[in-house]
Amino acid sequence: MRPARFHQFAIDTLPKAPDVQAVEDGAEAGRPYSLHVTFTNGSQVWVGITGALAPGEKHTTDEQPVHADAPAEVPYPPLFNGGNVTPVSAAAYLAAAVANTGNTEILTAEPYSDDAQNPGFGVTFHNGAKAFCLFTHTGRAGQTRGSRAYDLQGAF
């Protein structure tokens, strides 16, 4: 699944996760595929989406989706700690939300390690394509993205 289709898929399906209040197009200059996710406590995360084509695919050809078994449903990990969200808990929660969609194109959805340079999660598809979902900004309830560019708070 290429970034454009994954972007729309995420907007349509992530709000079905229990602690996701809303997902909107977070497009900003230079990042046509990004999400603005708001959790039920008002915490927010902006996610930039990039991808890697399936082996042998070219941008000039149509993508070739492969359908197989969807990932097994996983329990949602804890999202809130003392009423706040951390980048690590958000990444684990959103990866579980993607895995739990039942999408038969998805092979795996996993958070990046706790010590990754950029927090977020990755999705691998059955055709070998990948989506990289990196957190670019975070915000507490009511905070706007423009308050401090590229601010990734430890808890929000």
N, C-alpha and C positions, 0 to 999 in steps of 0.2 A: 504494500500500500504506500503510495507516494505521499509526500507531506501535505499536498492540497486536499487529498481525500481523507487522510488521517485527521487533519485539522477539523474538517466538517464532522467526521465521525465522533471526535472527542466532544465537540460542541453539542452534538445531539445525544450522546450517551452518558457522559460523565455526570450530568445533573441527576441521574437516577441513583447514584451512590448515596447512602443514607446521610452523610455529613457534608454533602456538597449542596450549597444553596443555589448557585448559578455558575454557568460557564458562558463566557462571551468571547467574541472575536477580540483579541487583544492587539490587533495589528498596529504596528508603529513603524516609523520610517526605517527601512532596511530589514524589517522582519515581517514579511507578509503572512507568515503562518505562526501566529502566537495566540495564546489563550490567556484570559483573565479569569481565574477561578476564585470564587468566593465560598468560603466554608460557612457552616451554620452559625458559628460564633462571630462571623463578620471578618475573620482573618482572610487575607487575600494573597495570592501568588500569581505572578505573571510567568508564563512558560513559553519559551521560544522553541519552535519545532524545526528540525532539519532532518535530513534522511540520507540513506544510501540505497541506491538502486539494487534490485535483485541481480545476481551474477549474470552477465551477458546482456542485460537490458541497457538501452540507451535512452537519453531524454527525448530523442526524436521519434521513438517508437511508442506504441501504446503499451501500458503496463499489462502484465499477464498474471492476474491474481491466481493463487493456488488455495483451494479450500481443503481442509482436513479437520481433525478434531480440534475444537476450541480448547484453550487451557482449562484445566480443572478449576472449579470454583474454589477460591481461597477465602479464609476469614479476613475481614477488614482489620488491620492492625490498629492499635490505639492512635488516634489523631491528636487529641487534646492532652496537654500536660499542664495542670494548674490553670486551665482555661485558655492556654496559648497553644499555638502550633509551631513546630520547628521545621526547618527545611527537610531534615531527615524523616520526620513523621509524615510530612506532606508527600514526600516522594514515595514512601512505602504505601501510603493510603491510595494515592492516585494510580500507582502501578497495580495494586489490587483491584481498583475500580475498573481499569482497562481489562485486566485478566477476566474479571467477572462479567463482562458484557456478553459472553457467549459467541463472539465473533469468530467464525471458522477460518478466517485468514490469519489470525494471530496464533503464533507458536508460543511465545513467552512475553511477559511484561514484568520487568524487574527494576527495583530502585538501584541507583548507583550506590557504591559503598559509602559508608559514613564519612570516610576521609577523602572522597572524590574532590577534585579541585572545584568543580561546579556541581551543586546538588541537582538532582532530577531523576529521571527514569528512562529506560530504554525499552523499545518494543521490537521484537523480531517476528517477522511474518514467515509463513510456510514457504513462500517463494524465495526466501533469502534476503528480501529487502529489510531495512531497519529504519525505525524512527527514533531520533534522539530528542528527548524533551528536557531541556535545561531551564532551570529557574533563573530568571533575569532580575526580578524584583520581588519584594514581599511588602506587605502592609498590614497594619492593624486595622480593626474596624473603623471605617470612615476615612482612613488615610488614602490620599491619592498617589498615583504612581509618580507624578512629577515632583513630589516632595524632596527626594534625593535620588538622582538617577543611579541605577544599578546597585541599589541598596539591598543587600541580603541580610536581613536581621536574624539573629540567633533564635529569637522567639518572637512571634507576631500574633 
